[in-house]
Amino acid sequence: MPAAKFEITRQCKVCGETFVAKTIESWYCSPKCSKIAWKRRKDEELRLQRLDDVVKKIPKSKEYITVPEAYALFGISKETLYRLIRKGTIPSVNAGERQTLLSKEELMKLYSLRKKALTKPKPIAKLYSLEPKDCYTIGKITEKFLVNESTVYLHIRKYSIPTQQIGNFVYVPKKEIDNLYKGMKR
C-alpha cells in the first residue's frame, strides 16, 4: 500500500505521548497502550455491572440503606458518605458492628441517582443536507486534504457517509468530511 500524502499527529490517550497516527482510527501510540485502554474499559464496565447488580437487590420500599448500597445507588464515594455522616448532614443509624444505615430519602434530596451503566442509548439517525452548497465534491476533498480518490471512497464506505451524484460529480456532506479528516496537516 502506498504511503499517505498526509500526516496526523495525535496525543496518546493513555500515556499522553505525541505520535504520528498510521490510520484515522489510531488513538494510541503503541499496542501496549491500546491493550491498557481496552483493559480499563472492560474493568469499568465490570465495576458498573457490579454496582447495577447491587442496586437491583435493594427493595424500593427500604427506607434505610447501607453505605455500599448508597455508593451503588448514587455513585457517591464511601469516604464522602462517612464524612457527611460525621458532619450530621445525613441521618444515620448504627445497626451494629460495620453496619451503618443511611436515610435513603435524605440522600435523594441531596443527590441524584447514578445513571444506568449498561443502557447504551440508541444512535439517533443523522440528517444530512446533500445540497451542493453544503457538500464537497470528491475532487475538492482530494485537493483540500491531500488524499487519493480511492482513499476517500474507502472512508466513505467504511463510515457509511451518504453521497449524492449529480451529473459527473459526487457530493459528500462537508460536516462529515471535516470531522473525519480533522487534525490532518496539509
C-alpha positions in Angstrom: 0.0 0.0 0.0 1.5 3.4 -0.9 2.3 5.9 1.8 -0.3 8.6 2.6 0.3 12.1 1.5 -0.8 13.5 4.9 0.3 13.2 8.4 -1.9 13.0 11.5 -0.3 13.9 14.8 -2.2 12.9 17.9 -1.6 12.6 21.7 -1.9 9.1 23.1 -5.0 8.8 25.4 -3.1 6.5 27.8 0.4 7.8 28.2 0.0 11.3 26.7 2.9 10.9 24.3 2.6 12.7 20.9 2.8 10.3 17.9 2.1 10.1 14.2 -1.1 8.2 13.6 -0.8 5.4 11.0 -4.6 5.4 10.3 -7.5 7.7 11.0 -8.6 5.4 13.9 -5.3 5.4 15.7 -5.7 6.8 19.2 -2.9 5.1 21.0 0.9 5.3 20.4 1.6 1.6 20.7 -0.1 -1.8 21.1 0.8 -1.7 24.8 -1.2 1.5 25.3 -4.1 0.1 23.2 -4.2 -3.0 25.5 -4.1 -0.8 28.6 -7.1 1.3 27.3 -9.0 -1.9 26.5 -8.4 -3.3 30.0 -9.5 0.0 31.6 -12.8 0.0 29.6 -13.5 -3.6 30.5 -12.7 -3.0 34.2 -15.0 0.0 34.3 -17.8 -2.0 32.6 -17.4 -4.8 35.1 -17.4 -2.3 38.0 -20.6 -0.6 36.8 -22.2 -4.1 36.2 -21.5 -5.0 39.8 -23.0 -1.7 41.0 -26.1 -2.4 38.9 -26.4 -5.8 40.5 -26.3 -4.3 44.0 -28.9 -1.7 43.0 -31.3 -4.4 41.7 -31.2 -6.2 45.1 -32.3 -3.1 47.0 -36.1 -3.2 47.7 -37.8 0.1 46.7 -39.7 0.3 50.0 -36.5 0.2 52.0 -36.1 3.5 53.9 -32.6 3.0 55.3 -29.8 1.6 53.1 -26.2 0.6 53.9 -23.2 2.6 52.8 -22.2 0.2 50.0 -25.8 0.3 48.7 -25.7 4.1 48.8 -22.5 4.0 46.8 -24.1 1.8 44.2 -27.3 3.7 44.1 -26.0 7.3 44.0 -22.4 6.8 42.8 -21.0 8.8 45.9 -17.7 7.6 47.3 -17.8 5.8 50.6 -15.4 8.4 52.1 -17.8 11.2 51.2 -20.7 9.3 52.7 -18.8 8.8 56.0 -17.8 12.5 56.0 -21.5 13.5 55.6 -22.4 11.2 58.5 -19.7 12.7 60.8 -20.9 16.2 59.9 -24.6 15.2 60.6 -25.8 16.1 57.1 -27.2 12.7 56.6 -29.2 11.0 59.3 -27.8 7.5 60.1 -28.4 4.6 62.4 -25.6 2.4 63.7 -27.2 -1.1 63.5 -24.2 -3.0 64.9 -20.6 -3.6 64.0 -19.8 -2.5 60.4 -23.5 -1.8 59.7 -24.3 1.9 59.3 -27.7 2.6 57.8 -28.4 5.9 55.9 -31.7 7.6 55.2 -32.5 7.0 51.5 -34.9 9.9 51.5 -32.3 12.4 52.7 -29.8 11.1 50.1 -32.4 11.5 47.4 -32.8 15.2 48.4 -29.1 15.8 48.2 -28.0 13.7 45.2 -29.5 12.3 42.0 -29.4 8.6 41.3 -26.4 7.2 39.4 -27.0 6.8 35.7 -27.5 3.3 34.5 -24.2 2.0 33.2 -25.2 -0.6 30.6 -28.1 1.1 29.0 -26.5 2.4 25.8 -28.7 4.9 24.0 -29.7 4.0 20.5 -27.9 6.2 18.0 -30.0 8.9 16.6 -30.3 8.9 12.8 -28.3 11.8 11.4 -30.0 14.1 9.0 -27.8 15.4 6.2 -28.2 18.2 3.8 -27.0 16.9 0.4 -27.4 20.3 -1.3 -24.3 21.1 -3.3 -23.6 24.2 -1.2 -23.3 22.0 2.0 -21.1 19.4 0.3 -17.7 18.8 -1.0 -17.1 17.0 -4.3 -14.6 14.1 -4.3 -12.1 16.3 -6.2 -12.4 19.1 -3.7 -11.7 16.6 -0.8 -8.6 15.2 -2.5 -7.3 18.8 -3.1 -8.1 20.1 0.4 -6.9 17.1 2.5 -4.3 15.6 0.0 -5.7 12.1 -0.1 -6.3 9.8 -3.0 -9.7 9.4 -4.5 -9.6 5.7 -3.7 -8.9 6.5 0.0 -11.8 9.0 0.1 -14.2 6.4 -1.4 -12.9 3.8 1.1 -13.5 6.1 4.0 -17.0 7.0 2.7 -17.9 3.3 2.5 -16.3 2.4 5.9 -18.0 5.2 7.8 -21.3 5.0 5.9 -21.2 8.6 4.8 -24.0 9.4 2.4 -23.3 10.6 -1.0 -25.3 12.1 -3.9 -24.3 12.0 -7.5 -25.4 14.9 -9.7 -24.2 14.7 -13.2 -20.4 13.8 -13.1 -19.9 15.0 -9.5 -20.3 13.0 -6.3 -21.3 15.2 -3.3 -20.4 14.3 0.3 -21.6 16.4 3.4 -18.9 18.9 4.4 -19.6 18.3 8.1 -18.8 14.6 7.9 -15.6 15.0 5.9 -14.4 17.8 8.2 -15.0 15.6 11.2 -13.3 12.6 9.5 -10.1 14.5 8.4 -9.8 17.0 11.3 -6.3 17.4 12.5 -4.7 16.5 9.2 -1.7 18.5 8.0 -1.9 19.9 4.6 
